[in-house]
Amino acid sequence: MAVYKCEECGNSVESRCKPGKCKSCGALKDKLIKQEQPKK
């Protein structure tokens, strides 16, 4: 799983693939930035 953070509203979404848009503000997927996960 990866975490994508919206640059517009700051909402984070956990998903296997990049969502089409932000569920919170509706920003397009180019505004969703993949966040690095800490290594376990």
C-alpha positions as CSV (number, residue, x, y, z in Angstrom):
1,M,0.0,0.0,0.0
2,A,1.1,3.6,-0.7
3,V,0.0,6.8,0.8
4,Y,-0.9,9.7,-1.5
5,K,-1.2,13.3,-0.1
6,C,-3.2,16.0,-1.8
7,E,-1.2,19.2,-2.4
8,E,-4.5,21.2,-2.4
9,C,-6.1,20.3,0.9
10,G,-3.5,18.1,2.6
11,N,-5.8,15.0,2.8
12,S,-4.0,11.6,2.8
13,V,-5.3,8.5,1.1
14,E,-4.0,5.0,1.4
15,S,-4.3,3.0,-1.8
16,R,-2.6,0.4,-4.0
17,C,-2.7,2.7,-7.1
18,K,-3.0,6.4,-7.5
19,P,-6.6,7.6,-7.1
20,G,-8.2,9.5,-10.0
21,K,-8.9,12.5,-7.8
22,C,-8.9,13.6,-4.2
23,K,-12.0,12.4,-2.4
24,S,-11.9,15.4,-0.1
25,C,-11.6,18.4,-2.4
26,G,-11.8,16.9,-5.9
27,A,-8.4,17.9,-7.1
28,L,-7.1,16.0,-10.1
29,K,-4.6,13.1,-9.7
30,D,-1.6,15.2,-10.7
31,K,-2.0,17.0,-7.3
32,L,-1.7,13.7,-5.4
33,I,1.9,13.1,-4.4
34,K,3.2,9.7,-3.2
35,Q,4.6,9.8,0.3
36,E,7.6,7.8,1.3
37,Q,6.9,5.1,3.8
38,P,9.5,4.5,6.6
39,K,11.3,1.2,6.3
40,K,10.3,-1.5,8.8
